Amino acid sequence: MALHKTNVYIDISGWAPRRIPPELVSELRGRLAGQFLWGSDFPFLAPQRCLAEMDGLGLPDEVLGKVLYQNAARILRLP
């Protein structure tokens, strides 16, 4: 659905980043990078753990910036 509609977003909070399926990681690196949102799911998953595991996915800094802040800021119209 996210491939067809640009206003559909994929929320990956609640998943430990090391558990994200390879198919989603592939899309995260590519054409859907602007449609992923991440939250820490605190207190169930510690933010420090999630951020460390996100580094382990080997995503470019540009993609990490989008997922961790820029996509949400765009949707919420934050500065």
C-alpha positions as CSV (number, residue, x, y, z in Angstrom):
1,M,0.0,0.0,0.0
2,A,2.8,2.4,0.8
3,L,4.2,1.9,-2.7
4,H,0.9,3.0,-4.2
5,K,0.0,5.8,-1.8
6,T,2.6,8.4,-0.8
7,N,0.6,9.4,2.2
8,V,0.8,6.0,3.8
9,Y,3.7,5.5,6.3
10,I,5.3,2.4,7.8
11,D,5.8,2.6,11.6
12,I,8.6,0.4,12.7
13,S,8.4,1.2,16.5
14,G,7.8,-1.9,18.6
15,W,10.3,-4.0,16.6
16,A,13.9,-4.4,17.7
17,P,15.8,-3.2,14.7
18,R,17.6,-6.5,14.4
19,R,14.3,-8.2,14.0
20,I,13.1,-6.0,11.1
21,P,12.6,-8.3,8.1
22,P,15.3,-8.0,5.3
23,E,12.5,-7.1,2.8
24,L,11.7,-4.0,4.9
25,V,15.3,-3.1,5.4
26,S,15.7,-3.2,1.6
27,E,12.8,-0.9,1.1
28,L,14.1,1.3,3.8
29,R,17.3,1.8,1.9
30,G,15.5,2.5,-1.3
31,R,12.2,3.8,-2.6
32,L,10.3,3.9,0.7
33,A,12.9,5.7,2.8
34,G,10.7,8.8,3.0
35,Q,7.8,6.8,4.4
36,F,9.2,5.0,7.4
37,L,8.7,6.3,10.9
38,W,10.5,5.1,14.0
39,G,9.7,5.4,17.7
40,S,11.5,3.8,20.6
41,D,8.5,2.0,22.1
42,F,9.9,3.0,25.5
43,P,9.9,1.4,28.1
44,F,9.6,-1.9,26.4
45,L,12.6,-1.3,24.2
46,A,15.3,1.0,25.5
47,P,16.1,3.8,23.0
48,Q,19.8,3.2,23.4
49,R,19.4,-0.4,22.4
50,C,17.3,0.5,19.4
51,L,19.7,3.1,18.2
52,A,22.7,0.7,18.5
53,E,20.8,-1.9,16.5
54,M,19.8,0.6,13.9
55,D,23.6,1.3,13.4
56,G,24.0,-2.5,12.8
57,L,21.6,-2.4,9.8
58,G,24.2,-0.6,7.8
59,L,21.9,2.2,6.6
60,P,23.4,5.4,5.2
61,D,23.4,8.4,7.5
62,E,20.9,10.1,5.1
63,V,18.4,7.3,5.6
64,L,18.9,7.2,9.3
65,G,18.2,10.9,9.5
66,K,15.0,10.4,7.6
67,V,13.7,7.5,9.7
68,L,14.7,8.9,13.0
69,Y,13.6,12.5,12.6
70,Q,13.0,14.1,9.2
71,N,10.0,12.0,8.1
72,A,8.2,12.6,11.4
73,A,9.1,16.3,11.3
74,R,7.7,16.7,7.8
75,I,4.4,15.0,8.7
76,L,4.0,16.9,11.9
77,R,5.2,20.2,10.3
78,L,8.0,20.6,12.9
79,P,10.9,23.0,12.2
